[in-house]
Amino acid sequence: MKKYFIYFIVLVIALTACSGSPAQEQSSVETIVAGTLEALTASAPIEPTAVNGISFTDDNISFVIPTGIGTSAVEEIIPAVPAGEGLPWWGTYPEHHIYNLEGYSITDGFRSIAVYLYPIQEYVAMNEDVATRVETLKSLIANPNQPLPEHLPFLPTFNANAYFYSNFATVSFQNGSGIRYLTAFSQVPAPILNNLMLYTFQGITNDGLYYVSATFAVNIGFLVGKTAPTDWPDPVILQNEIDTVTQQLNNSKPESFTPSLLVLDSFVQSINVTGIP
């Protein structure tokens, strides 16, 4: 795996110095996400538009890196890891491709800055949890105005859970569609911080063959300088803070983020998947 993603996993584990089963990890954050999603509403679909920037093309995918966002992309082919005894649930996946974005405008060293391309049929056959995520994503794409589930679809898989969601919208790319939102991951209750916050897109090609995930670091001015407390506050106080910050994020203009959410949307809009041989 590429270094940014590894660093991100290390950071998550460092927050807790522990790991566990999916059920255990979900229970550790359920009190945090409770009620947060009720405030989310879907926006009108963001349709593909022309993008000015650096074009990237290979045999499997093409996209345009908007001016000022990055300088290039490097493909990485990740070998399949089939299910096996003692293997964690999140460690099973088919061969897939990662396109690591270089020269990204935020360089704090641990958030994943990449586009991921997965073959859906192979993945859902290997991992029941991923099959559920794919069906949830299809439902959200078809009906984005429905009440949002407690856990939004996200790939890649790993041993942590999202503890907030904000700025939900549907976005179309050149030959598919999906959802985008802001989130962060932890194994324990945590505040919303700039150095954990991600913009992510989760989408499916129109032919249903490929799953496209993109993750980008984002910051916003009112969170600059905010750090994790040395002593975790009362869960109710922390939940109130998360709800307040989530509402602030939802009410913030796309241009107030760094990079602008509109620019990251345009990156996603430019994606065209030609398939994995």
N, C-alpha and C positions, 0 to 999 in steps of 0.2 A: 504494500500500500504506500501511497505517497506520504511524504513527511508531514504535510499539514494535517491530514486526517489522523495520523498516528499521534501527533502532538495533541490534537483535540481529545482523543480518547484518553491520553495520559492525564490531561487536565481534569476531565470528568472524574476519573478514578481518584485523582489526588484530592478532589473535594470530599471524598467519602472514605477512602482507604478501604473500600469493600466492594463486593459485587454479589449478585444473586440471580435467582431465577427471574423470568419476566414478570411473574405474578408478584414476587416480592418487590421488585423495582417499581411496578405500577402502584402498589399500595403505599410506597414511600413518597409518592408525589401526588396521589389522588386528592389529598386535601388542598394541594396548591392549585390544581387546575379546576377544582370545583367552582362552578359559577362563572369562571372567566370567559368561557366560550359563549355564554348566553348573550354577551354584548356584541359578538361579531355578526356582521351582516355582509352579504355578498354584494359586490359591485357589478356594474355592467361588464360583459366580457371585453377584455383588452385584445383587439384584433392585430394581426401582423401589419407592420409598417416598415418602410424603408429605413435602413440603419447605415449611418456613416461610420467607418472604422476600418479595422484590419480583418480581412477575410481569412478564414481557416477552412480548409477542405481536405478530407481524406476519403477513403473508400466507403466509410461507414456513416459519416456525418459532416455537415458543414454549418458554419455559423459566422457571424460578424461580431468581432470584439469592438464595442463602441469606443470612439476616440476618448482617451484619458482613463479608460478602465484597466487596460492591460496591454501587453506588448506582443504576446504570442501564446500558443497553446501547445502542449506536449502530450502525445497519446501514450497511455500506459495500458497494457493488456494484462488483466488479472486472471490467473488460472482458476478453474473451477475448484471448489472445495465441497465434495459431497458429504452428506450426513454421515456421521460416524460416532462410535461409542466414545463418550467423554467430550465430544465437541459441543461448545455452547450453541444455543439456538440461533444466535445472531451470526455465527461463523460459517453458515452453510450458504453457498451461492454458486451460480453457474459462471463460466467464463464471461467476463464483461469488460467493457472499455471505459477508461477514465481519461478525460481531457483536462489536464491540469493547466490552469491559467497562470501565466507568468507575468510579472511586472504589475501585479494588482495594486490598486491605490491604497489599500490598507494592509499593513505588513506587521501585525502584532504576533505572527508566528505560529498560531495553532488552529485557527478555523479553516475548514476545508474550502478551497476556492477552485471549483471544478464542475465539469459536466460529466454525468455518469450515464452510460447506455447499457441497458440490460435486455436480454431476450426474455420476454414474459413467459412463454410456454415452458421453457426449461426451468425458470425460477420458481413458478408456482408449483411445479411437479416436485421440487426439492424441498420447499419450505411452506408449510401450511400458513404460517403467520403472514408471509408475503402474499399468498393467495387472497387472504382477507383484506390486506391493504389495497391490492389491485381492485377488488370488487368495490371497496369503499370509494376509491378514487373515481371509478367509472360512474358511480352513483352521484358523486359531487359534480362531476363534469356535466352529466345529463340534467341535474337539477340543483344548481348552486344556491338557490334560494331556500332550500330545506334547512331545518335546524342542523347546525353543524355537530358532528360527533365529538365525544370527549377527546379522542385521539385522532388527529388528522394523519393521512397517509404520509409516510416518509421513508425514503431509501437514501443512503445505505443503512443497513441494520447494525446496531451495536447495543451494548449493555447499559443504556441510559434512556430516559424518557423526556419528552418535551414537557416543560412546566408552564408555558404560556404560549398563546397564539395571538397574533394581531394582524391587521392590514390584509385580510383575506380578499382575494380577487381571483377571477378566472382569466386565464391568458391563453390565446391561441398561438401556436407556432406554425411553420410553413406547411407541415403535413401532420398536424395533431393538435391537441389541446390539453389543458390541465389547470392546476390551481397554483397560486403563489401566496405566501404568507411569511410573516416574521416569527421566529421561534428561538428557543435556547434549550439546552439539554443538561440534565443533572441527575444524579441518583438520590439526592437529598434536597429538601427545600432550599431555595436560593433566590436572591433578588435578581431582577432584570438588570444586566450590566452590558455596557458597550462591548466588552471583550469576550462576551459569550453569544451575542445576538447574531442571528443568521437570517438572511433572505434566502428562501428556498422555493424552487419550482418543482412540482411533481406532475408529470404528464404522460400521456399515452399517444402513440401514433394512431392515425386514423384507421389503419389496417389492424390495429390491436396486437401487433407483433412485438413492439418495443416499448419499454418504459424509460422515460427520460427524467433524470433528476439533475438539478443544478443547485449548488450552494455557494453563497457569497457572504463575506463579512460585511456588516453594515454598522454604522454608528449614527448617533443623533446627539445634538448639542446639549440637551438638558441632562444627559447621562454622563457627560464628560467628567472625569475625576471620581465617579462613584465606584466604590470597591466593595468586595464581599466583607461582611462583618467578621471579626475574630470570634465572637460569640453569637450563635444563631439566635435570633429574636423569637419571641412567642409566636407560634404558628398563626394565630389569628391576626396579629400585627403584621406579620410577613405577608399573609394572604391579602390583607387590605392594601398593602403597598403594591403588591403585584397587580391587583385589580386597578389601582389608581394609575400606575405606569402604563398598563395595557390600554386603558382608556386614553391616556395622553398620546400613545403611539397611534391608536386608531384615529385620533383627531388631528394628527400632524399631517401637513401637506407632504406629498411624495418628494418634493424638491428639498425638504428640510433634512432629509437623510443624506448621509455620505457613504457610498454614492447615492444619487437620486434613485428612488424606486422606479421612476419612469425610464431611466437609463438601463437599469437591470432588466426591466420588462422588455425593452427593445432588444437586448441581447437574446432573451428567450424567444422573442418573436422571430428572430432571424434563423433559428435552428431548423435544419432540414435533415431528416434521418433517411439514409439510403439503405441501411441494414447491415447486419453483421454476417459475413459469409459463413 
